Amino acid sequence: MTDAKKQAALDYHAKPFPGKLSVELTKPTASARDLSLAYSPGVAEPVREIANDPENAYLYTGKGNLVAVISDGSAILGLGNLGPLASKPVMEGKGVLFKRFAGINSVDVEVNAESPQAFIDTVARIADTWGGINLEDIKAPECFEIEQALVEQCSIPVFHDDQHGTAIVTAAGMLNALEIAGKSLDSARIVCLGAGAAAIACMKLLVSCGAHSENIVMLDRKGVIHSGREDLNQYKAMFAVETDKRTLADAIDGADVFVGLSGPGLMSADHIRSMAPNPVVFACTNPDPEIHPDLAREIRPDVIMATGRSDYPNQVNNVLGFPFIFRGALDVRATRINEEMKVAAVHALKDLAREPVPRDVLEAYEMDEMTFGPNYIIPTPVDIRLLERVPAAVAQAAVDSGVARKPYPSHYPLRSAEDVYGV
């Protein structure tokens, strides 16, 4: 980043007031009567109602539209373990996206925990404060243990976006890319470079969507994850396969799909050259992907390419997922975000990309045309139809799978695009 861009980023966060979020009032406070209702003595009435029935917290407080964004700062973006306080700008930023795209209020919580169990205990004790919990920037493999424990202990949705948000958007784009390539997920040979939280979640969700685990070869820093290795944790071991392949060059020869969640420049010209016809390449390391899109297309004009970058087509962007997934979960008061809800989100995103693109989206990207095809396999974040399609699918899946505490609303969405986006 240039000095000018660095200073612009710092000024953005510092001026005119430090930080990116503030608290707003939702009730009048101009008169003595208003204040007596807002606090003493009026506040005693909802207190009694909630004490009699905890579900009344959703009626008399902001709990039902409030998500906590929680981190220990152990895996901040691409910066690593810089501690909880350093993660605060990222957590505030997540809150900005919740509000901007789904009208969800949030509060960031940075936990200085000496162990995964201490983190779990801290969060579990305060979980009733919110309607949902978004875990963020927690390193693997601890993130798996933390999320699983909190899902079991909390009666509200707990969602580690670094895992599942990436997986949902990747799966949606993958289904579309494979169809365009004339292939299917159930027969595709998939190579995944990377074995961290996002990579493992992506492969697990692809299996839920129809991929066969025996067709997936995953690699970590030591090479192919195969059944003969004795250094695998339980999460990597799920993807250990019987194979004599040991390197990326071995694995990628003839592969239909490459998913990169690893590091910049790790996919070479020879690697992509050796893939099957009409290869699908998701090189998602940011800002510099495993292979640059221009190089990939020069070597393989038949490639269908996605990255994490906004300056190239087919951006795998988590903002397509987490705001709308929580919106749907909150709207039916779901107790968790389960596999059925994740798959529903995948198909909602997949299907939306196949529809004609509205004029306002074209104008936002300064394009005359966006059509379902190799350069448009995933909706864009500015598509306001996301607010209707994804939450609706997630909410219905929550009801159908038995984790919703409210019926599917008779009128959906509960918040219009005008309410959320001001359009």
N, C-alpha and C positions, 0 to 999 in steps of 0.2 A: 504494500500500500504506500502511495506517495505521501510526502509530508502534508500536502494540502488536503488529501482525502482523510488522513489520520486526524488532522485538526478539525475537519468538518464533522467527523464522527464524534469527536470529543465535545465539540460545541453543541451538537445536536442533543447530546445527553445532559449537558450542563446548563443550557440557556433556554428560555429566560428563567426557568426554575429547574433545579436538579431532578433527574429521573424522568420517566415516561408515563407514569400513571398518577391519578389523584382520586380522591373520594368525592362523590357527588351526593347531594341530598335528594331524596325522592318524595319528601312530604313538606308541606308548608311549615315554616318556623318563624313567621313574622309577628305573631301575637303571643300574649301570655297563655292564652288557651292552647295554641299550637304546642308550645313548649311543655305545658302540663300534660298533654297527650303523648308527646314524644318521649318524655322522661317521667319523673314523679309528679303526680301519682298514677297517671294513665297507664304507664308501662306495666304496672302490676297486673293488669287484666290479661294481656297475652302471656305473661309469665305463668299465671295460674293455669291457663289453657294448655300451655306446653307441658307443664308439670303433670297435668291430668292425662295428656296424650302427646307423646313426643312428635307424632306426625304433624301436629299443629305448628311445629317450627317452620314447615313449608308454607303455611298459611299466613303467619304473622311476622316472619323474618325473611331476609334475602337468601337464606340457605339454598333454596331450590334453583337459584341461578348464579351460584357462587362456586368457583373451582379454585382449589389451592394448587399452585405450581411449586413443586418441592424438589430440592436438590441437595446433595452433599458436596457439589463442586468437584467431584472426582474425575469427570470426563467432560470438560467444558468445550463444546463445539470441537474444533480441531486443536485446542490449546492444551488439553490434558488436565491433570490433577492440580488445580490452582487453589483449591479450597472453597468452602461455601460462600464466603463474602464476595469473592471475585466472580461468582456465578450470578450475583444479583442482577446485573444489567441484562443478562440473558433471560432470567426468569421474569423480569419486568417486561422484556420484549415479548415473551410468550403471552403474557397478560394482554399486551396491546393487540396481538393477533386474535386472541379469544374474543375481545370486545369488538374489534374491527370487522371480523368475518362472521361472528355468530351471536353478537349481542350478549355475550356471557361475561359477567364480572369475575374478577380473579384477585387473589392475593398471593404474593410470593413468599415462600418460607424457605430459608436457608438453614440447614441443620448441621451443626458441628458435632458429628457423632464419631466416637472412637471405634465403632464396629458396626457391621450390618445389623446386628441385633439391637444395638442402642438406637440406630436410626429407625428400625421397625417399631420399637417400643415408644419412641417419641411421637412418631406420626400416628400410630394407632390410638394413643391417648387423647389426641386432639382432633381426630378425624370427624367426629360428629358436628364440628363447626361448619363443614362445607357440604355441598351437594355432590362433589366429586373431587378426585385427586389426580392431577397430572404429574407423574414423576418425570424428571428431566436430568440429563447429563450425569448419570450414575454409571460408573464403570462396570464392565463385565469381568467375572461372572457374578459379582455381588448383586447386580441389578436383578438377576433372575430370582435369587433367594428373597430379596426385598419385596419385589412385586408379588410373588406368590404368597408370601406371608401376609401382606397387607390385604390382598384380595380375600383371603380366608378370614381375616380378623375384622374387616370393615364391612359395614352394611351399605356402603356407597360405592360407585364405580371408581376403580383404581386402574390407571392406564399409564404404562411407560411408553411415552411417545417415540423415544429413540428406537425402540423395538417395533412397536405395532404400527405407528404412523407411517414410518418408512415402508414397512411391509405391505400395508394396505395400498398405498399409492403405486408401489412397484408391481404388485400383483395385478392391479387394474390395467396399468400400461402393458404389462407382459401379456395378458390375455388378448388385448387388441393387437399388439405387435405380432404375436404368433399367428393370429388369424390372417393378418395382412400378408405375412410370409408364407401362408398356405400350410401352416403346421398346427399342431394341437399340443396343449400342455401335457396331456396324459402320455404322449410318446416322445416329447422333446428331451434331448440330452442337455443337461444344464450343468454349467461350471460356475461355482461361486468362489470368488477370490476374497477371502476374509472370513473370519469365524467369530466375530464379536457379537454384541447384542443385536444390532440391526441385521446382520447377515443370517444369524440363526433364526430370528423371527421371520425374515423374508422367506427362507426355505420352508419353515414350518407352515406358513400361510399358503405358500404355493402348493404344498401337499394337501392342505385343506381344500384348495380350489381344484385339485385334480391331478397334480404332478405325482409321479411315483418316486419314492425316496431312493430306489435302486438306480434311478436315472440321474441322480444328483451327485456330483463330485465337489466336495468342499475342500478348500485349502486354507491353512493358516501359515504362520511364518516358517514352519518347519516342512511345509509341503502338503501333499495330499493327506487328508484324514481318512486313513484306512484301518481295517479291523486288526491289523497286526501291531498298531501303535499302543503303547502302554502309558503314554503321557497325557491322555485325554481326560478332561473333566466330563461330568455327566451330560453336559449340554452339547459339547462337541461330539461325544460318543454316539449320540442319536443319529449322526450323519456319517458314521464310519462305514465304509463299504468294502466288500471283498474285491480288490483290484490290484494289478501290478503297476498301475500308474503311480508315479511319485512326484512329478513336477507339473507346473502349469503347462508346459509344452506338451507333456504326455496327455494331460486331461483335456486340453482344449482342441486337440486334433479331431476334427469331424463333429465338434459340438454344435448344437443348434443355438444355444443361449450362453451368454457370459454375463454374470452379475458381479460387479466390482464394488466392494465396500471395504477397501483396504488402504491404498496409498497411491499417490500420483505416479504416473508413468510406468506402472508395473505390467501393463499389457503392451507387447511389442508389435511391430508390423508383422513379424513372422507368426505371432500368435493369432492375430485376426485373419491373416491370410490362410491359415490352416483350418478355419472353421467351415462348417457345412454351408451349402448355398443359402442365400437369404438369411444371414446370421442376425440374431437379435443381441445387441450389446447395450447393457445398462451399466455405464461407467460412472458411478455415483459419488466418488470421492470429491470433496469440495475444498478449495475452488479449482484445483487442478485434478482432473479425472485420471483414471488408469490409462486411458488413451485419449488424445485430443480428438474431438469430433471431426475436424477437418482432415486429419491424417487417416482416421478410420474410413471416411467416405472416399478419400483418394485411393486407398488400397482396395476397399471393398465397396464399390458403388451400390451394391445390392444390400448393404447393411441397413437395419432399422436401429437407430441410435437414440438413447436417452442419457441424460446426465443430470447432475444436481444444479447446473448453471442456468441462470435466467436469460442469458444472452444466446442460447441455442434452443432449437425446438425440443419439445418433449422433456420439460423439466420435472424431475421427481421431487416434488415439493410437499413437505409434510403439512403445509397449511391447507392443502386440499382435503386433509383428513381430520386431524384432531379437533378443530373447532366444531365441525359438523357432527362428528361422532359423539362428542359430549352434548351437543345441542339435542340430538335425538335421545340420548340416554337420560338427560335431565327432564325432558318433556314428558316422559312416561315414568319418571322416578325409578329408574332401573337400579338394582342393587349391585350390578357388575356389568362390565363390558365383556361379553363372552365371544366364543369363536363364531357363533351364528351372526352376531352383530358385525363382526369384522368382515366376514364374507359378504354380508349384505352391503356394506360400504364399498367393498371392492366392485361388486356388480353395478351399484348405482353410479360410481365413477366411470366404469367401463362403458356403460350404456349411454351416459351423457356425452361422451366423446364422439359417439356415432351420430349425434343429432346435428342439424344445421347450427352454425355458430352465430349468435346474435350480433347485430351491427355494433353495439357498444363495445363488445369484446374486440372486434376487428379494429375499431378506432383506437382502443387502448394500446394495441400492439402495432398500430400504424400499418395494417395489412389490408389488402383488398379481399383476401380469401383465406379461410382456414377450413380444410375439408378432411374428414377422417381418412387417414392414409399414413405413410411412413413418417411424415413430419408433423402429424397431429394424432397422437394416440392417447393423450391424457388431457382432460380439461385444464383451462388456465385458472389461476386463483381469482381473477377478477370476474369470473362468470357468476352472476348473482343467482343463477339457477341452482348452484350448489346448495344454497340455504334451504331450498325446498326438497331436492332429490335425496341428498345423503342423509340428513336427519330423519326424513320420513322412512327411508329404508331401514335405518338403524332402530328407530322406535318400533316399527312393525316387527322386526326380528326379536327385539327384547320382549315384546308382548307374546309372540308366538313361542319363544323358548322358555317362557315362564319366569323371567327375571324382572319384569315390570310390576310396579306397585300401583300403577294407574292404567286405565284402558287407553287404547290408541285414540287420540283426540278426533272428534268428529269433524273438526276443521283444522287442516294442517297446511302450512306451518302456523304455529301459534304466534310467531313474530314475522311480519312481512319484510320484504327487502327494503321497503320504505322505512320501516321502524329501525332496522339495523344499519342500512347503508345510507339512508337519507335520500333515496332515489325513487 
